[in-house]
Every structure is written in structure tokens, then in C-alpha cells.
Amino acid sequence: MRAGTETILARVVQVFGAAQPHHGYLFANRRGTRMKVLVHDGHGIWLAHRRLNQGRFHWRIGRGSVELSRPQFDALILGLPWKRLADGGVIRIL
């Protein structure tokens, strides 16, 4: 989690071949307490870092890519169980 914007961008290009406009790339630590989001918004690149003081991100640890809907992404950023979102973004089960 010490990598900066250029290092993370290089990793995205290495794995995916390019950083696509209007895409976000999520990186989490193994404990699930920290996450970085690299976003290419079509104009440039920005990097955000989120650390939870309590609890963990509900994140699938492992390799590969996961496509998230906007409500799932919003829930993940907040540290909520994004896999359990029902239609309309309502959380029904914790």
C-alpha cells in the first residue's frame, strides 16, 4: 500500500494492457482495512486511499477482475457488504 500514482498506473498497464477511460482500479491490502482506487476519468488519473479504523472492507481477496455496478462500488468504498446489495442499492442482509 506504499505505491503511489505512477507505480499503481504502471501495474494497471502491466496487468490489463492499458488504463481505460472511465474505469476504476481497486487495490486492497490482505487484511481488508485499506484500499486504493486509481481512476482514469477521461482527462487524467487520480488516486484515492481509504483506511477503515474499525472493521474490514468486504473484499474478495485473490487475483482477477470483478465488475461492480455503481451501487456496489459506492457500498465498497463505504466499507459495506457490496456483494449483498439488492436491486436499487438497498442493503437487506448484513
FIMI-837372 format. One record per residue: x, y, z of N, C-alpha, C in turn; residue number from 1. Coordinates in nm, 2 decimals, decimal comma. Example, Ala and Ser with C-alpha at 12.3 -4.5 7.8 and 13.67 -1.06 7.14 Angstrom:
BEGIN
<r><n_u>1,32</n_u><n_v>-0,57</n_v><n_w>0,78</n_w><ca_u>1,23</ca_u><ca_v>-0,45</ca_v><ca_w>0,78</ca_w><c_u>1,32</c_u><c_v>-0,33</c_v><c_w>0,78</c_w><pos>1</pos></r>
<r><n_u>1,28</n_u><n_v>-0,22</n_v><n_w>0,71</n_w><ca_u>1,37</ca_u><ca_v>-0,11</ca_v><ca_w>0,71</ca_w><c_u>1,29</c_u><c_v>0,00</c_v><c_w>0,79</c_w><pos>2</pos></r>
This chain:
BEGIN
<r><n_u>0,08</n_u><n_v>-0,12</n_v><n_w>0,00</n_w><ca_u>0,00</ca_u><ca_v>0,00</ca_v><ca_w>0,00</ca_w><c_u>0,09</c_u><c_v>0,13</c_v><c_w>0,00</c_w><pos>1</pos></r>
<r><n_u>0,22</n_u><n_v>0,11</n_v><n_w>-0,02</n_w><ca_u>0,30</ca_u><ca_v>0,23</ca_v><ca_w>-0,02</ca_w><c_u>0,32</c_u><c_v>0,28</c_v><c_w>-0,16</c_w><pos>2</pos></r>
<r><n_u>0,27</n_u><n_v>0,22</n_v><n_w>-0,26</n_w><ca_u>0,28</ca_u><ca_v>0,26</ca_v><ca_w>-0,40</ca_w><c_u>0,20</c_u><c_v>0,39</c_v><c_w>-0,43</c_w><pos>3</pos></r>
<r><n_u>0,26</n_u><n_v>0,47</n_v><n_w>-0,51</n_w><ca_u>0,20</ca_u><ca_v>0,60</ca_v><ca_w>-0,55</ca_w><c_u>0,13</c_u><c_v>0,58</c_v><c_w>-0,68</c_w><pos>4</pos></r>
<r><n_u>0,08</n_u><n_v>0,70</n_v><n_w>-0,74</n_w><ca_u>0,00</ca_u><ca_v>0,70</ca_v><ca_w>-0,86</ca_w><c_u>0,08</c_u><c_v>0,64</c_v><c_w>-0,98</c_w><pos>5</pos></r>
<r><n_u>0,20</n_u><n_v>0,67</n_v><n_w>-1,00</n_w><ca_u>0,28</ca_u><ca_v>0,62</ca_v><ca_w>-1,11</ca_w><c_u>0,30</c_u><c_v>0,47</c_v><c_w>-1,10</c_w><pos>6</pos></r>
<r><n_u>0,33</n_u><n_v>0,42</n_v><n_w>-0,98</n_w><ca_u>0,36</ca_u><ca_v>0,28</ca_v><ca_w>-0,97</ca_w><c_u>0,23</c_u><c_v>0,20</c_v><c_w>-0,99</c_w><pos>7</pos></r>
<r><n_u>0,12</n_u><n_v>0,25</n_v><n_w>-0,93</n_w><ca_u>-0,01</ca_u><ca_v>0,18</ca_v><ca_w>-0,95</ca_w><c_u>-0,05</c_u><c_v>0,18</c_v><c_w>-1,09</c_w><pos>8</pos></r>
<r><n_u>-0,03</n_u><n_v>0,30</n_v><n_w>-1,16</n_w><ca_u>-0,07</ca_u><ca_v>0,31</ca_v><ca_w>-1,30</ca_w><c_u>0,01</c_u><c_v>0,21</c_v><c_w>-1,38</c_w><pos>9</pos></r>
<r><n_u>0,14</n_u><n_v>0,20</n_v><n_w>-1,35</n_w><ca_u>0,23</ca_u><ca_v>0,10</ca_v><ca_w>-1,42</ca_w><c_u>0,18</c_u><c_v>-0,04</c_v><c_w>-1,40</c_w><pos>10</pos></r>
<r><n_u>0,13</n_u><n_v>-0,07</n_v><n_w>-1,28</n_w><ca_u>0,08</ca_u><ca_v>-0,21</ca_v><ca_w>-1,25</ca_w><c_u>-0,05</c_u><c_v>-0,23</c_v><c_w>-1,33</c_w><pos>11</pos></r>
<r><n_u>-0,14</n_u><n_v>-0,13</n_v><n_w>-1,34</n_w><ca_u>-0,26</ca_u><ca_v>-0,15</ca_v><ca_w>-1,42</ca_w><c_u>-0,23</c_u><c_v>-0,17</c_v><c_w>-1,57</c_w><pos>12</pos></r>
<r><n_u>-0,13</n_u><n_v>-0,10</n_v><n_w>-1,62</n_w><ca_u>-0,09</ca_u><ca_v>-0,12</ca_v><ca_w>-1,76</ca_w><c_u>-0,03</c_u><c_v>-0,25</c_v><c_w>-1,78</c_w><pos>13</pos></r>
<r><n_u>0,05</n_u><n_v>-0,30</n_v><n_w>-1,69</n_w><ca_u>0,12</ca_u><ca_v>-0,43</ca_v><ca_w>-1,70</ca_w><c_u>0,01</c_u><c_v>-0,54</c_v><c_w>-1,70</c_w><pos>14</pos></r>
<r><n_u>-0,09</n_u><n_v>-0,53</n_v><n_w>-1,61</n_w><ca_u>-0,19</ca_u><ca_v>-0,64</ca_v><ca_w>-1,60</ca_w><c_u>-0,29</c_u><c_v>-0,63</c_v><c_w>-1,71</c_w><pos>15</pos></r>
<r><n_u>-0,35</n_u><n_v>-0,51</n_v><n_w>-1,73</n_w><ca_u>-0,46</ca_u><ca_v>-0,50</ca_v><ca_w>-1,82</ca_w><c_u>-0,42</c_u><c_v>-0,45</c_v><c_w>-1,96</c_w><pos>16</pos></r>
<r><n_u>-0,30</n_u><n_v>-0,41</n_v><n_w>-1,98</n_w><ca_u>-0,26</ca_u><ca_v>-0,36</ca_v><ca_w>-2,11</ca_w><c_u>-0,28</c_u><c_v>-0,21</c_v><c_w>-2,13</c_w><pos>17</pos></r>
<r><n_u>-0,37</n_u><n_v>-0,15</n_v><n_w>-2,06</n_w><ca_u>-0,40</ca_u><ca_v>-0,01</ca_v><ca_w>-2,07</ca_w><c_u>-0,49</c_u><c_v>0,03</c_v><c_w>-1,95</c_w><pos>18</pos></r>
<r><n_u>-0,49</n_u><n_v>0,16</n_v><n_w>-1,92</n_w><ca_u>-0,58</ca_u><ca_v>0,21</ca_v><ca_w>-1,82</ca_w><c_u>-0,69</c_u><c_v>0,28</c_v><c_w>-1,90</c_w><pos>19</pos></r>
<r><n_u>-0,81</n_u><n_v>0,21</n_v><n_w>-1,90</n_w><ca_u>-0,92</ca_u><ca_v>0,26</ca_v><ca_w>-1,98</ca_w><c_u>-0,99</c_u><c_v>0,38</c_v><c_w>-1,92</c_w><pos>20</pos></r>
<r><n_u>-1,03</n_u><n_v>0,48</n_v><n_w>-2,01</n_w><ca_u>-1,11</ca_u><ca_v>0,59</ca_v><ca_w>-1,95</ca_w><c_u>-1,24</c_u><c_v>0,55</c_v><c_w>-1,89</c_w><pos>21</pos></r>
<r><n_u>-1,27</n_u><n_v>0,62</n_v><n_w>-1,79</n_w><ca_u>-1,40</ca_u><ca_v>0,59</ca_v><ca_w>-1,71</ca_w><c_u>-1,40</c_u><c_v>0,46</c_v><c_w>-1,64</c_w><pos>22</pos></r>
<r><n_u>-1,28</n_u><n_v>0,41</n_v><n_w>-1,60</n_w><ca_u>-1,27</ca_u><ca_v>0,29</ca_v><ca_w>-1,53</ca_w><c_u>-1,20</c_u><c_v>0,32</c_v><c_w>-1,40</c_w><pos>23</pos></r>
<r><n_u>-1,23</n_u><n_v>0,24</n_v><n_w>-1,29</n_w><ca_u>-1,16</ca_u><ca_v>0,25</ca_v><ca_w>-1,17</ca_w><c_u>-1,09</c_u><c_v>0,11</c_v><c_w>-1,14</c_w><pos>24</pos></r>
<r><n_u>-0,97</n_u><n_v>0,12</n_v><n_w>-1,08</n_w><ca_u>-0,90</ca_u><ca_v>0,00</ca_v><ca_w>-1,05</ca_w><c_u>-0,87</c_u><c_v>0,00</c_v><c_w>-0,90</c_w><pos>25</pos></r>
<r><n_u>-0,92</n_u><n_v>-0,10</n_v><n_w>-0,83</n_w><ca_u>-0,92</ca_u><ca_v>-0,11</ca_v><ca_w>-0,68</ca_w><c_u>-0,80</c_u><c_v>-0,20</c_v><c_w>-0,64</c_w><pos>26</pos></r>
<r><n_u>-0,74</n_u><n_v>-0,16</n_v><n_w>-0,53</n_w><ca_u>-0,63</ca_u><ca_v>-0,24</ca_v><ca_w>-0,47</ca_w><c_u>-0,65</c_u><c_v>-0,24</c_v><c_w>-0,32</c_w><pos>27</pos></r>
<r><n_u>-0,65</n_u><n_v>-0,36</n_v><n_w>-0,26</n_w><ca_u>-0,67</ca_u><ca_v>-0,37</ca_v><ca_w>-0,12</ca_w><c_u>-0,56</c_u><c_v>-0,44</c_v><c_w>-0,05</c_w><pos>28</pos></r>
<r><n_u>-0,54</n_u><n_v>-0,41</n_v><n_w>0,07</n_w><ca_u>-0,44</ca_u><ca_v>-0,49</ca_v><ca_w>0,15</ca_w><c_u>-0,50</c_u><c_v>-0,62</c_v><c_w>0,19</c_w><pos>29</pos></r>
<r><n_u>-0,42</n_u><n_v>-0,72</n_v><n_w>0,24</n_w><ca_u>-0,46</ca_u><ca_v>-0,85</ca_v><ca_w>0,27</ca_w><c_u>-0,56</c_u><c_v>-0,85</c_v><c_w>0,39</c_w><pos>30</pos></r>
<r><n_u>-0,54</n_u><n_v>-0,76</n_v><n_w>0,48</n_w><ca_u>-0,63</ca_u><ca_v>-0,76</ca_v><ca_w>0,60</ca_w><c_u>-0,77</c_u><c_v>-0,70</c_v><c_w>0,57</c_w><pos>31</pos></r>
<r><n_u>-0,78</n_u><n_v>-0,63</n_v><n_w>0,45</n_w><ca_u>-0,90</ca_u><ca_v>-0,57</ca_v><ca_w>0,41</ca_w><c_u>-0,93</c_u><c_v>-0,44</c_v><c_w>0,49</c_w><pos>32</pos></r>
<r><n_u>-0,83</n_u><n_v>-0,37</n_v><n_w>0,54</n_w><ca_u>-0,85</ca_u><ca_v>-0,25</ca_v><ca_w>0,61</ca_w><c_u>-0,82</c_u><c_v>-0,13</c_v><c_w>0,54</c_w><pos>33</pos></r>
<r><n_u>-0,75</n_u><n_v>-0,14</n_v><n_w>0,43</n_w><ca_u>-0,70</ca_u><ca_v>-0,03</ca_v><ca_w>0,34</ca_w><c_u>-0,73</c_u><c_v>-0,06</c_v><c_w>0,20</c_w><pos>34</pos></r>
<r><n_u>-0,76</n_u><n_v>0,04</n_v><n_w>0,12</n_w><ca_u>-0,79</ca_u><ca_v>0,03</ca_v><ca_w>-0,02</ca_w><c_u>-0,75</c_u><c_v>0,15</c_v><c_w>-0,09</c_w><pos>35</pos></r>
<r><n_u>-0,70</n_u><n_v>0,14</n_v><n_w>-0,21</n_w><ca_u>-0,66</ca_u><ca_v>0,25</ca_v><ca_w>-0,30</ca_w><c_u>-0,75</c_u><c_v>0,23</c_v><c_w>-0,43</c_w><pos>36</pos></r>
<r><n_u>-0,79</n_u><n_v>0,34</n_v><n_w>-0,49</n_w><ca_u>-0,87</ca_u><ca_v>0,34</ca_v><ca_w>-0,61</ca_w><c_u>-0,80</c_u><c_v>0,43</c_v><c_w>-0,71</c_w><pos>37</pos></r>
<r><n_u>-0,76</n_u><n_v>0,37</n_v><n_w>-0,82</n_w><ca_u>-0,70</ca_u><ca_v>0,45</ca_v><ca_w>-0,93</ca_w><c_u>-0,81</c_u><c_v>0,47</c_v><c_w>-1,03</c_w><pos>38</pos></r>
<r><n_u>-0,84</n_u><n_v>0,59</n_v><n_w>-1,07</n_w><ca_u>-0,94</ca_u><ca_v>0,62</ca_v><ca_w>-1,17</ca_w><c_u>-0,89</c_u><c_v>0,70</c_v><c_w>-1,28</c_w><pos>39</pos></r>
<r><n_u>-0,92</n_u><n_v>0,66</n_v><n_w>-1,40</n_w><ca_u>-0,89</ca_u><ca_v>0,74</ca_v><ca_w>-1,52</ca_w><c_u>-1,03</c_u><c_v>0,80</c_v><c_w>-1,56</c_w><pos>40</pos></r>
<r><n_u>-1,04</n_u><n_v>0,93</n_v><n_w>-1,54</n_w><ca_u>-1,17</ca_u><ca_v>0,99</ca_v><ca_w>-1,57</ca_w><c_u>-1,19</c_u><c_v>1,05</c_v><c_w>-1,71</c_w><pos>41</pos></r>
<r><n_u>-1,09</n_u><n_v>1,02</n_v><n_w>-1,80</n_w><ca_u>-1,10</ca_u><ca_v>1,07</ca_v><ca_w>-1,93</ca_w><c_u>-1,02</c_u><c_v>1,19</c_v><c_w>-1,95</c_w><pos>42</pos></r>
<r><n_u>-0,98</n_u><n_v>1,26</n_v><n_w>-1,85</n_w><ca_u>-0,90</ca_u><ca_v>1,38</ca_v><ca_w>-1,85</ca_w><c_u>-0,76</c_u><c_v>1,36</c_v><c_w>-1,79</c_w><pos>43</pos></r>
<r><n_u>-0,76</n_u><n_v>1,27</n_v><n_w>-1,69</n_w><ca_u>-0,64</ca_u><ca_v>1,24</ca_v><ca_w>-1,62</ca_w><c_u>-0,66</c_u><c_v>1,13</c_v><c_w>-1,52</c_w><pos>44</pos></r>
<r><n_u>-0,56</n_u><n_v>1,11</n_v><n_w>-1,44</n_w><ca_u>-0,56</ca_u><ca_v>1,00</ca_v><ca_w>-1,34</ca_w><c_u>-0,57</c_u><c_v>1,06</c_v><c_w>-1,20</c_w><pos>45</pos></r>
<r><n_u>-0,65</n_u><n_v>1,00</n_v><n_w>-1,12</n_w><ca_u>-0,64</ca_u><ca_v>1,03</ca_v><ca_w>-0,98</ca_w><c_u>-0,64</c_u><c_v>0,91</c_v><c_w>-0,89</c_w><pos>46</pos></r>
<r><n_u>-0,58</n_u><n_v>0,92</n_v><n_w>-0,77</n_w><ca_u>-0,57</ca_u><ca_v>0,81</ca_v><ca_w>-0,68</ca_w><c_u>-0,63</c_u><c_v>0,85</c_v><c_w>-0,54</c_w><pos>47</pos></r>
<r><n_u>-0,71</n_u><n_v>0,76</n_v><n_w>-0,49</n_w><ca_u>-0,77</ca_u><ca_v>0,79</ca_v><ca_w>-0,36</ca_w><c_u>-0,74</c_u><c_v>0,67</c_v><c_w>-0,27</c_w><pos>48</pos></r>
<r><n_u>-0,72</n_u><n_v>0,70</n_v><n_w>-0,14</n_w><ca_u>-0,68</ca_u><ca_v>0,60</ca_v><ca_w>-0,04</ca_w><c_u>-0,79</c_u><c_v>0,60</c_v><c_w>0,07</c_w><pos>49</pos></r>
<r><n_u>-0,83</n_u><n_v>0,49</n_v><n_w>0,11</n_w><ca_u>-0,93</ca_u><ca_v>0,48</ca_v><ca_w>0,22</ca_w><c_u>-0,88</c_u><c_v>0,38</c_v><c_w>0,32</c_w><pos>50</pos></r>
<r><n_u>-0,88</n_u><n_v>0,42</n_v><n_w>0,45</n_w><ca_u>-0,84</ca_u><ca_v>0,33</ca_v><ca_w>0,56</ca_w><c_u>-0,96</c_u><c_v>0,33</c_v><c_w>0,66</c_w><pos>51</pos></r>
<r><n_u>-0,99</n_u><n_v>0,20</n_v><n_w>0,70</n_w><ca_u>-1,10</ca_u><ca_v>0,19</ca_v><ca_w>0,80</ca_w><c_u>-1,04</c_u><c_v>0,18</c_v><c_w>0,94</c_w><pos>52</pos></r>
<r><n_u>-1,09</n_u><n_v>0,25</n_v><n_w>1,03</n_w><ca_u>-1,05</ca_u><ca_v>0,25</ca_v><ca_w>1,17</ca_w><c_u>-1,10</c_u><c_v>0,12</c_v><c_w>1,24</c_w><pos>53</pos></r>
<r><n_u>-1,22</n_u><n_v>0,08</n_v><n_w>1,20</n_w><ca_u>-1,28</ca_u><ca_v>-0,04</ca_v><ca_w>1,25</ca_w><c_u>-1,34</c_u><c_v>-0,12</c_v><c_w>1,14</c_w><pos>54</pos></r>
<r><n_u>-1,34</n_u><n_v>-0,25</n_v><n_w>1,16</n_w><ca_u>-1,40</ca_u><ca_v>-0,34</ca_v><ca_w>1,06</ca_w><c_u>-1,31</c_u><c_v>-0,36</c_v><c_w>0,94</c_w><pos>55</pos></r>
<r><n_u>-1,36</n_u><n_v>-0,42</n_v><n_w>0,84</n_w><ca_u>-1,29</ca_u><ca_v>-0,45</ca_v><ca_w>0,72</ca_w><c_u>-1,37</c_u><c_v>-0,42</c_v><c_w>0,59</c_w><pos>56</pos></r>
<r><n_u>-1,30</n_u><n_v>-0,40</n_v><n_w>0,48</n_w><ca_u>-1,38</ca_u><ca_v>-0,39</ca_v><ca_w>0,36</ca_w><c_u>-1,42</c_u><c_v>-0,54</c_v><c_w>0,32</c_w><pos>57</pos></r>
<r><n_u>-1,54</n_u><n_v>-0,55</n_v><n_w>0,27</n_w><ca_u>-1,59</ca_u><ca_v>-0,68</ca_v><ca_w>0,23</ca_w><c_u>-1,54</c_u><c_v>-0,70</c_v><c_w>0,09</c_w><pos>58</pos></r>
<r><n_u>-1,42</n_u><n_v>-0,75</n_v><n_w>0,08</n_w><ca_u>-1,35</ca_u><ca_v>-0,76</ca_v><ca_w>-0,05</ca_w><c_u>-1,31</c_u><c_v>-0,91</c_v><c_w>-0,07</c_w><pos>59</pos></r>
<r><n_u>-1,32</n_u><n_v>-0,95</n_v><n_w>-0,19</n_w><ca_u>-1,28</ca_u><ca_v>-1,09</ca_v><ca_w>-0,22</ca_w><c_u>-1,12</c_u><c_v>-1,08</c_v><c_w>-0,25</c_w><pos>60</pos></r>
<r><n_u>-1,05</n_u><n_v>-1,15</n_v><n_w>-0,16</n_w><ca_u>-0,91</ca_u><ca_v>-1,15</ca_v><ca_w>-0,17</ca_w><c_u>-0,87</c_u><c_v>-1,25</c_v><c_w>-0,28</c_w><pos>61</pos></r>
<r><n_u>-0,79</n_u><n_v>-1,21</n_v><n_w>-0,37</n_w><ca_u>-0,74</ca_u><ca_v>-1,30</ca_v><ca_w>-0,47</ca_w><c_u>-0,71</c_u><c_v>-1,22</c_v><c_w>-0,60</c_w><pos>62</pos></r>
<r><n_u>-0,68</n_u><n_v>-1,30</n_v><n_w>-0,70</n_w><ca_u>-0,64</ca_u><ca_v>-1,23</ca_v><ca_w>-0,83</ca_w><c_u>-0,76</c_u><c_v>-1,23</c_v><c_w>-0,92</c_w><pos>63</pos></r>
<r><n_u>-0,76</n_u><n_v>-1,15</n_v><n_w>-1,02</n_w><ca_u>-0,87</ca_u><ca_v>-1,15</ca_v><ca_w>-1,12</ca_w><c_u>-0,94</c_u><c_v>-1,01</c_v><c_w>-1,11</c_w><pos>64</pos></r>
<r><n_u>-1,03</n_u><n_v>-1,00</n_v><n_w>-1,20</n_w><ca_u>-1,10</ca_u><ca_v>-0,87</ca_v><ca_w>-1,20</ca_w><c_u>-1,25</c_u><c_v>-0,90</c_v><c_w>-1,17</c_w><pos>65</pos></r>
<r><n_u>-1,31</n_u><n_v>-0,80</n_v><n_w>-1,11</n_w><ca_u>-1,45</ca_u><ca_v>-0,80</ca_v><ca_w>-1,07</ca_w><c_u>-1,52</c_u><c_v>-0,68</c_v><c_w>-1,13</c_w><pos>66</pos></r>
<r><n_u>-1,63</n_u><n_v>-0,69</n_v><n_w>-1,19</n_w><ca_u>-1,70</ca_u><ca_v>-0,57</ca_v><ca_w>-1,24</ca_w><c_u>-1,81</c_u><c_v>-0,54</c_v><c_w>-1,14</c_w><pos>67</pos></r>
<r><n_u>-1,81</n_u><n_v>-0,41</n_v><n_w>-1,10</n_w><ca_u>-1,91</ca_u><ca_v>-0,37</ca_v><ca_w>-1,00</ca_w><c_u>-2,01</c_u><c_v>-0,27</c_v><c_w>-1,06</c_w><pos>68</pos></r>
<r><n_u>-2,13</n_u><n_v>-0,27</n_v><n_w>-1,01</n_w><ca_u>-2,23</ca_u><ca_v>-0,17</ca_v><ca_w>-1,05</ca_w><c_u>-2,20</c_u><c_v>-0,05</c_v><c_w>-0,97</c_w><pos>69</pos></r>
<r><n_u>-2,26</n_u><n_v>0,06</n_v><n_w>-1,00</n_w><ca_u>-2,23</ca_u><ca_v>0,19</ca_v><ca_w>-0,93</ca_w><c_u>-2,27</c_u><c_v>0,17</c_v><c_w>-0,78</c_w><pos>70</pos></r>
<r><n_u>-2,39</n_u><n_v>0,12</n_v><n_w>-0,75</n_w><ca_u>-2,43</ca_u><ca_v>0,10</ca_v><ca_w>-0,61</ca_w><c_u>-2,33</c_u><c_v>0,01</c_v><c_w>-0,54</c_w><pos>71</pos></r>
<r><n_u>-2,28</n_u><n_v>-0,10</n_v><n_w>-0,60</n_w><ca_u>-2,18</ca_u><ca_v>-0,19</ca_v><ca_w>-0,54</ca_w><c_u>-2,05</c_u><c_v>-0,11</c_v><c_w>-0,51</c_w><pos>72</pos></r>
<r><n_u>-2,01</n_u><n_v>-0,03</n_v><n_w>-0,61</n_w><ca_u>-1,88</ca_u><ca_v>0,04</ca_v><ca_w>-0,59</ca_w><c_u>-1,90</c_u><c_v>0,14</c_v><c_w>-0,47</c_w><pos>73</pos></r>
<r><n_u>-2,01</n_u><n_v>0,21</n_v><n_w>-0,47</n_w><ca_u>-2,04</ca_u><ca_v>0,30</ca_v><ca_w>-0,36</ca_w><c_u>-2,04</c_u><c_v>0,23</c_v><c_w>-0,22</c_w><pos>74</pos></r>
<r><n_u>-2,10</n_u><n_v>0,11</n_v><n_w>-0,22</n_w><ca_u>-2,10</ca_u><ca_v>0,04</ca_v><ca_w>-0,09</ca_w><c_u>-1,96</c_u><c_v>-0,01</c_v><c_w>-0,05</c_w><pos>75</pos></r>
<r><n_u>-1,88</n_u><n_v>-0,05</n_v><n_w>-0,15</n_w><ca_u>-1,75</ca_u><ca_v>-0,10</ca_v><ca_w>-0,12</ca_w><c_u>-1,66</c_u><c_v>0,01</c_v><c_w>-0,07</c_w><pos>76</pos></r>
<r><n_u>-1,67</n_u><n_v>0,13</n_v><n_w>-0,12</n_w><ca_u>-1,60</ca_u><ca_v>0,25</ca_v><ca_w>-0,08</ca_w><c_u>-1,63</c_u><c_v>0,28</c_v><c_w>0,07</c_w><pos>77</pos></r>
<r><n_u>-1,76</n_u><n_v>0,26</n_v><n_w>0,10</n_w><ca_u>-1,81</ca_u><ca_v>0,29</ca_v><ca_w>0,24</ca_w><c_u>-1,78</c_u><c_v>0,18</c_v><c_w>0,34</c_w><pos>78</pos></r>
<r><n_u>-1,73</n_u><n_v>0,07</n_v><n_w>0,29</n_w><ca_u>-1,70</ca_u><ca_v>-0,05</ca_v><ca_w>0,37</ca_w><c_u>-1,82</c_u><c_v>-0,13</c_v><c_w>0,40</c_w><pos>79</pos></r>
<r><n_u>-1,92</n_u><n_v>-0,12</n_v><n_w>0,32</n_w><ca_u>-2,04</ca_u><ca_v>-0,20</ca_v><ca_w>0,33</ca_w><c_u>-2,03</c_u><c_v>-0,33</c_v><c_w>0,25</c_w><pos>80</pos></r>
<r><n_u>-2,11</n_u><n_v>-0,43</n_v><n_w>0,28</n_w><ca_u>-2,11</ca_u><ca_v>-0,56</ca_v><ca_w>0,21</ca_w><c_u>-2,17</c_u><c_v>-0,55</c_v><c_w>0,07</c_w><pos>81</pos></r>
<r><n_u>-2,08</n_u><n_v>-0,51</n_v><n_w>-0,03</n_w><ca_u>-2,13</ca_u><ca_v>-0,48</ca_v><ca_w>-0,16</ca_w><c_u>-2,18</c_u><c_v>-0,60</c_v><c_w>-0,24</c_w><pos>82</pos></r>
<r><n_u>-2,14</n_u><n_v>-0,72</n_v><n_w>-0,19</n_w><ca_u>-2,19</ca_u><ca_v>-0,84</ca_v><ca_w>-0,26</ca_w><c_u>-2,34</c_u><c_v>-0,87</c_v><c_w>-0,23</c_w><pos>83</pos></r>
<r><n_u>-2,39</n_u><n_v>-0,81</n_v><n_w>-0,12</n_w><ca_u>-2,52</ca_u><ca_v>-0,84</ca_v><ca_w>-0,07</ca_w><c_u>-2,62</c_u><c_v>-0,73</c_v><c_w>-0,11</c_w><pos>84</pos></r>
<r><n_u>-2,59</n_u><n_v>-0,64</n_v><n_w>-0,20</n_w><ca_u>-2,68</ca_u><ca_v>-0,54</ca_v><ca_w>-0,24</ca_w><c_u>-2,80</c_u><c_v>-0,59</c_v><c_w>-0,32</c_w><pos>85</pos></r>
<r><n_u>-2,92</n_u><n_v>-0,56</n_v><n_w>-0,28</n_w><ca_u>-3,03</ca_u><ca_v>-0,60</ca_v><ca_w>-0,36</ca_w><c_u>-3,06</c_u><c_v>-0,50</c_v><c_w>-0,47</c_w><pos>86</pos></r>
<r><n_u>-3,15</n_u><n_v>-0,52</n_v><n_w>-0,56</n_w><ca_u>-3,18</ca_u><ca_v>-0,42</ca_v><ca_w>-0,66</ca_w><c_u>-3,21</c_u><c_v>-0,29</c_v><c_w>-0,60</c_w><pos>87</pos></r>
<r><n_u>-3,17</n_u><n_v>-0,18</n_v><n_w>-0,66</n_w><ca_u>-3,19</ca_u><ca_v>-0,05</ca_v><ca_w>-0,61</ca_w><c_u>-3,09</c_u><c_v>0,00</c_v><c_w>-0,51</c_w><pos>88</pos></r>
<r><n_u>-2,99</n_u><n_v>-0,09</n_v><n_w>-0,48</n_w><ca_u>-2,89</ca_u><ca_v>-0,05</ca_v><ca_w>-0,38</ca_w><c_u>-2,93</c_u><c_v>-0,06</c_v><c_w>-0,24</c_w><pos>89</pos></r>
<r><n_u>-3,04</n_u><n_v>-0,12</n_v><n_w>-0,21</n_w><ca_u>-3,08</ca_u><ca_v>-0,14</ca_v><ca_w>-0,07</ca_w><c_u>-3,01</c_u><c_v>-0,26</c_v><c_w>-0,01</c_w><pos>90</pos></r>
<r><n_u>-2,96</n_u><n_v>-0,24</n_v><n_w>0,11</n_w><ca_u>-2,89</ca_u><ca_v>-0,35</ca_v><ca_w>0,18</ca_w><c_u>-2,99</c_u><c_v>-0,42</c_v><c_w>0,26</c_w><pos>91</pos></r>
<r><n_u>-3,01</n_u><n_v>-0,55</n_v><n_w>0,24</n_w><ca_u>-3,11</ca_u><ca_v>-0,63</ca_v><ca_w>0,30</ca_w><c_u>-3,05</c_u><c_v>-0,72</c_v><c_w>0,41</c_w><pos>92</pos></r>
<r><n_u>-2,92</n_u><n_v>-0,77</n_v><n_w>0,39</n_w><ca_u>-2,86</ca_u><ca_v>-0,86</ca_v><ca_w>0,48</ca_w><c_u>-2,73</c_u><c_v>-0,81</c_v><c_w>0,52</c_w><pos>93</pos></r>
<r><n_u>-2,69</n_u><n_v>-0,82</n_v><n_w>0,65</n_w><ca_u>-2,56</ca_u><ca_v>-0,78</ca_v><ca_w>0,69</ca_w><c_u>-2,48</c_u><c_v>-0,91</c_v><c_w>0,74</c_w><pos>94</pos></r>
